Amino acid sequence: QLVDWALIEKCEDEIAALQLCVQLSRLHYDTVAFKLGIDKGHFTRIMAGHGNLPERKRTQLMSICRNLAPLQFACLRFGLKMKEDDDLDAQEQAALAILARVNRQKQLRVAA
């Protein structure tokens, strides 16, 4: 889930983006640390800016917290913005309708 860009823009650094990610999840640090397989003391140091979150754990953190704040921060730093496609359901329905039409046409050709 994308985080409001106004919140991302307030992050001064990557640590702030990580903190925002965890805060928005409403999960306790201990819970996040456990799910990441990181010692809770070390995770607290990471969140305070005194340790490093292994790169391979970043995507896992975003998955656990169910938001993309760290990724959005990185994109913003390079002048990029991600956007959600809110109309995916409509696109799926349109694609299914086209597929059904194609299948009917195939059946008519086979029957002829």
CYANA upper distance limits for C-alpha pairs under 8 A (distance plus 0.5 A):
  1 GLN  CA     66 ARG  CA      6.64
  1 GLN  CA     67 ASN  CA      5.05
  1 GLN  CA     68 LEU  CA      6.60
  2 LEU  CA     67 ASN  CA      6.35
  2 LEU  CA     68 LEU  CA      6.09
  2 LEU  CA     69 ALA  CA      7.58
  2 LEU  CA     72 GLN  CA      8.24
  2 LEU  CA     83 LYS  CA      8.16
  2 LEU  CA     84 GLU  CA      7.70
  3 VAL  CA      7 LEU  CA      7.66
  3 VAL  CA      8 ILE  CA      7.63
  3 VAL  CA     67 ASN  CA      7.05
  3 VAL  CA     68 LEU  CA      7.14
  3 VAL  CA     69 ALA  CA      6.48
  3 VAL  CA     72 GLN  CA      8.34
  4 ASP  CA      8 ILE  CA      7.23
  5 TRP  CA      9 GLU  CA      6.55
  5 TRP  CA     72 GLN  CA      8.49
  6 ALA  CA     10 LYS  CA      7.11
  7 LEU  CA     11 CYS  CA      7.49
  8 ILE  CA     17 ALA  CA      7.43
  8 ILE  CA     69 ALA  CA      7.17
  8 ILE  CA     72 GLN  CA      7.46
  8 ILE  CA     73 PHE  CA      6.44
  9 GLU  CA     73 PHE  CA      8.06
  9 GLU  CA     76 LEU  CA      8.19
 11 CYS  CA     16 ALA  CA      5.68
 11 CYS  CA     17 ALA  CA      6.23
 11 CYS  CA     73 PHE  CA      8.03
 12 GLU  CA     16 ALA  CA      6.74
 12 GLU  CA     17 ALA  CA      8.48
 13 ASP  CA     17 ALA  CA      7.10
 14 GLU  CA     18 LEU  CA      6.75
 14 GLU  CA     70 PRO  CA      7.25
 14 GLU  CA     73 PHE  CA      7.56
 14 GLU  CA     74 ALA  CA      8.27
 15 ILE  CA     19 GLN  CA      6.60
 15 ILE  CA     46 ILE  CA      8.34
 15 ILE  CA     47 MET  CA      6.96
 15 ILE  CA     48 ALA  CA      8.06
 15 ILE  CA     49 GLY  CA      6.55
 16 ALA  CA     20 LEU  CA      6.56
 17 ALA  CA     21 CYS  CA      6.63
 17 ALA  CA     69 ALA  CA      6.24
 17 ALA  CA     70 PRO  CA      5.52
 17 ALA  CA     73 PHE  CA      6.84
 18 LEU  CA     22 VAL  CA      6.91
 18 LEU  CA     47 MET  CA      7.61
 18 LEU  CA     69 ALA  CA      7.50
 18 LEU  CA     70 PRO  CA      6.18
 19 GLN  CA     23 GLN  CA      6.52
 19 GLN  CA     47 MET  CA      6.69
 20 LEU  CA     24 LEU  CA      6.48
 20 LEU  CA     69 ALA  CA      7.26
 21 CYS  CA     25 SER  CA      7.00
 21 CYS  CA     62 MET  CA      7.56
 21 CYS  CA     65 CYS  CA      6.92
 21 CYS  CA     67 ASN  CA      6.88
 21 CYS  CA     68 LEU  CA      7.59
 21 CYS  CA     69 ALA  CA      5.77
 21 CYS  CA     70 PRO  CA      7.32
 22 VAL  CA     26 ARG  CA      7.24
 22 VAL  CA     27 LEU  CA      7.12
 22 VAL  CA     28 HIS  CA      8.49
 22 VAL  CA     29 TYR  CA      8.02
 22 VAL  CA     32 VAL  CA      8.27
 22 VAL  CA     65 CYS  CA      6.51
 23 GLN  CA     27 LEU  CA      7.58
 24 LEU  CA     65 CYS  CA      7.93
 24 LEU  CA     67 ASN  CA      8.31
 25 SER  CA     65 CYS  CA      5.26
 25 SER  CA     66 ARG  CA      7.18
 25 SER  CA     67 ASN  CA      8.05
 27 LEU  CA     31 THR  CA      6.89
 27 LEU  CA     32 VAL  CA      7.12
 27 LEU  CA     65 CYS  CA      8.00
 28 HIS  CA     32 VAL  CA      6.98
 29 TYR  CA     33 ALA  CA      6.50
 29 TYR  CA     40 LYS  CA      7.77
 29 TYR  CA     43 PHE  CA      7.97
 29 TYR  CA     44 THR  CA      7.69
 30 ASP  CA     34 PHE  CA      6.57
 30 ASP  CA     40 LYS  CA      6.06
 31 THR  CA     35 LYS  CA      6.73
 32 VAL  CA     36 LEU  CA      6.62
 32 VAL  CA     61 LEU  CA      8.02
 32 VAL  CA     64 ILE  CA      7.70
 32 VAL  CA     65 CYS  CA      8.38
 33 ALA  CA     37 GLY  CA      6.55
 33 ALA  CA     38 ILE  CA      5.54
 33 ALA  CA     39 ASP  CA      6.83
 33 ALA  CA     40 LYS  CA      5.83
 33 ALA  CA     43 PHE  CA      6.43
 34 PHE  CA     38 ILE  CA      6.60
 34 PHE  CA     39 ASP  CA      7.68
 34 PHE  CA     40 LYS  CA      7.58
 35 LYS  CA     64 ILE  CA      8.00
 36 LEU  CA     57 LYS  CA      7.45
 36 LEU  CA     60 GLN  CA      7.44
 36 LEU  CA     61 LEU  CA      7.37
 38 ILE  CA     42 HIS  CA      7.38
 38 ILE  CA     43 PHE  CA      6.83
 39 ASP  CA     43 PHE  CA      6.66
 40 LYS  CA     44 THR  CA      6.60
 41 GLY  CA     45 ARG  CA      6.89
 42 HIS  CA     46 ILE  CA      6.71
 42 HIS  CA     51 GLY  CA      7.56
 43 PHE  CA     47 MET  CA      6.70
 43 PHE  CA     51 GLY  CA      8.31
 43 PHE  CA     53 LEU  CA      8.37
 44 THR  CA     48 ALA  CA      6.69
 45 ARG  CA     49 GLY  CA      6.75
 45 ARG  CA     50 HIS  CA      5.47
 45 ARG  CA     51 GLY  CA      5.82
 46 ILE  CA     50 HIS  CA      5.97
 46 ILE  CA     51 GLY  CA      4.65
 46 ILE  CA     52 ASN  CA      5.96
 46 ILE  CA     53 LEU  CA      6.70
 47 MET  CA     51 GLY  CA      8.15
 53 LEU  CA     57 LYS  CA      7.16
 53 LEU  CA     58 ARG  CA      7.57
 54 PRO  CA     58 ARG  CA      7.47
 55 GLU  CA     59 THR  CA      8.48
 56 ARG  CA     60 GLN  CA      7.92
 57 LYS  CA     61 LEU  CA      6.52
 58 ARG  CA     62 MET  CA      6.82
 58 ARG  CA     70 PRO  CA      8.29
 59 THR  CA     63 SER  CA      6.66
 60 GLN  CA     64 ILE  CA      6.64
 61 LEU  CA     65 CYS  CA      6.54
 62 MET  CA     66 ARG  CA      6.10
 62 MET  CA     67 ASN  CA      5.92
 62 MET  CA     68 LEU  CA      6.09
 62 MET  CA     69 ALA  CA      8.06
 62 MET  CA     70 PRO  CA      8.09
 63 SER  CA     67 ASN  CA      7.40
 68 LEU  CA     72 GLN  CA      6.49
 69 ALA  CA     73 PHE  CA      6.59
 70 PRO  CA     74 ALA  CA      6.85
 71 LEU  CA     75 CYS  CA      6.74
 72 GLN  CA     76 LEU  CA      6.58
 72 GLN  CA     81 LYS  CA      7.65
 72 GLN  CA     82 MET  CA      7.51
 73 PHE  CA     77 ARG  CA      6.67
 74 ALA  CA     78 PHE  CA      7.22
 75 CYS  CA     79 GLY  CA      6.83
 75 CYS  CA     80 LEU  CA      5.35
 75 CYS  CA     81 LYS  CA      6.52
 75 CYS  CA     82 MET  CA      7.98
 76 LEU  CA     80 LEU  CA      5.67
 76 LEU  CA     81 LYS  CA      6.57
 87 ASP  CA     91 GLN  CA      6.83
 88 LEU  CA     92 GLU  CA      6.54
 89 ASP  CA     93 GLN  CA      6.73
 90 ALA  CA     94 ALA  CA      6.69
 91 GLN  CA     95 ALA  CA      6.61
 92 GLU  CA     96 LEU  CA      6.62
 93 GLN  CA     97 ALA  CA      6.65
 94 ALA  CA     98 ILE  CA      6.80
 95 ALA  CA     99 LEU  CA      6.66
 96 LEU  CA    100 ALA  CA      6.60
 97 ALA  CA    101 ARG  CA      6.74
 98 ILE  CA    102 VAL  CA      6.70
 99 LEU  CA    103 ASN  CA      6.67
100 ALA  CA    104 ARG  CA      6.73
101 ARG  CA    105 GLN  CA      6.78
102 VAL  CA    106 LYS  CA      6.73
103 ASN  CA    107 GLN  CA      6.75
104 ARG  CA    108 LEU  CA      6.76
105 GLN  CA    109 ARG  CA      6.82
106 LYS  CA    110 VAL  CA      6.77
107 GLN  CA    111 ALA  CA      6.62
108 LEU  CA    112 ALA  CA      6.71
